[in-house]
C-alpha cells in the first residue's frame, strides 16, 4: 500500500483523498460483484457501469487497489461540482479516468 505522502502528491487535501479512495473502492467493489455474478451493464455491455482495476495489484482489498491507482497517477481527482457519471465510469479501455467529488 502506498504511503500517505505519496498519495497526497496526487491530491490537494486529505479530505479529497479519503473521498476519492472511498469512491473508487466502491466502484471496484461493484465491478467485482458484477464480474462474479456475470451481470451486464446498463447498455448490455459487460461491466460498463464500473471500470475494472487500472493497476496490477497483489492485493484483493479494494481500498488498497484504489490507493495504488491514485499513487500511480491513474486517476484524476477533482473537488467541486460533479460531472455526469458517464464521463467518470464509462470508458472502453480505461487507462485513467476522473473521480469528481461533490462538495458537501
C-alpha positions as CSV (number, residue, x, y, z in Angstrom):
1,X,0.0,0.0,0.0
2,X,1.3,3.4,-0.9
3,X,2.5,5.8,1.9
4,X,0.2,8.7,2.7
5,X,2.8,11.3,1.5
6,X,2.8,9.5,-1.9
7,X,-0.9,9.8,-2.1
8,X,-1.0,13.4,-1.1
9,X,1.3,14.3,-4.0
10,X,-1.7,13.3,-6.3
11,X,-4.5,15.1,-4.3
12,X,-5.0,18.6,-2.9
13,X,-6.1,17.6,0.5
14,X,-6.6,14.6,2.9
15,X,-10.3,15.3,2.6
16,X,-10.3,14.8,-1.1
17,X,-8.0,11.8,-0.7
18,X,-10.4,10.0,1.7
19,X,-13.4,10.7,-0.6
20,X,-11.5,9.6,-3.8
21,X,-10.2,6.4,-2.3
22,X,-13.7,5.5,-0.9
23,X,-15.5,6.3,-4.1
24,X,-13.1,4.3,-6.2
25,X,-13.1,1.4,-3.8
26,X,-16.9,1.3,-4.1
27,X,-16.5,1.3,-7.9
28,X,-14.0,-1.6,-7.7
29,X,-16.4,-3.5,-5.3
30,X,-19.2,-3.0,-7.8
31,X,-17.0,-4.3,-10.6
32,X,-16.0,-7.4,-8.7
33,X,-19.6,-8.2,-7.8
34,X,-20.8,-7.7,-11.4
35,X,-17.9,-9.9,-12.6
36,X,-18.8,-12.6,-10.1
37,X,-22.5,-12.5,-11.0
38,X,-21.9,-12.2,-14.7
39,X,-24.2,-9.2,-14.8
40,X,-24.4,-6.9,-17.8
41,X,-24.1,-3.1,-17.6
42,X,-26.8,-0.6,-18.5
43,X,-26.3,-0.8,-22.2
44,X,-25.8,-4.6,-22.4
45,X,-22.0,-4.1,-22.3
46,X,-20.5,-6.3,-19.7
47,X,-19.3,-4.2,-16.7
48,X,-19.9,-0.9,-18.4
49,X,-21.1,0.7,-15.2
50,X,-17.9,0.1,-13.2
51,X,-14.4,0.3,-14.7
52,X,-12.0,-2.5,-14.0
53,X,-8.9,-2.1,-11.8
54,X,-6.3,0.2,-13.6
55,X,-3.2,-1.3,-11.9
56,X,-2.0,-4.8,-11.3
57,X,-2.1,-5.4,-7.6
58,X,-1.1,-8.2,-5.3
59,X,-3.9,-7.2,-3.0
60,X,-7.6,-8.1,-3.3
61,X,-8.6,-5.3,-1.0
62,X,-10.5,-2.6,-2.9
63,X,-9.2,0.2,-0.7
64,X,-5.6,-0.8,-1.3
65,X,-6.1,-1.1,-5.1
66,X,-7.8,2.3,-5.1
67,X,-4.9,3.8,-3.2
68,X,-2.4,2.2,-5.6
69,X,-4.3,3.6,-8.6
70,X,-4.1,7.1,-7.1
71,X,-0.4,6.8,-6.2
72,X,0.3,5.6,-9.8
73,X,-1.5,8.7,-11.2
74,X,-4.1,6.6,-13.0
75,X,-7.0,8.8,-11.5
76,X,-7.5,12.5,-11.9
77,X,-9.3,13.8,-8.8
78,X,-11.3,17.0,-9.0
79,X,-13.0,18.6,-6.0
80,X,-16.1,20.5,-7.0
81,X,-19.2,20.0,-9.0
82,X,-19.6,16.5,-10.3
83,X,-19.8,15.7,-14.0
84,X,-22.2,13.2,-15.3
85,X,-21.5,9.7,-14.1
86,X,-21.0,8.5,-17.7
87,X,-17.8,10.6,-18.1
88,X,-16.3,9.1,-14.9
89,X,-17.2,5.5,-15.4
90,X,-17.9,4.5,-19.0
91,X,-14.7,4.0,-20.8
92,X,-14.0,1.4,-23.4
93,X,-10.4,0.6,-22.3
94,X,-9.6,2.9,-19.4
95,X,-6.0,3.9,-18.8
96,X,-7.2,6.6,-16.4
97,X,-10.3,8.4,-15.6
98,X,-11.6,11.3,-13.4
99,X,-13.1,11.0,-10.0
100,X,-15.2,14.0,-9.3
101,X,-16.1,14.8,-5.7
102,X,-19.1,17.0,-4.9
103,X,-18.5,19.5,-2.1
104,X,-20.9,18.9,0.8
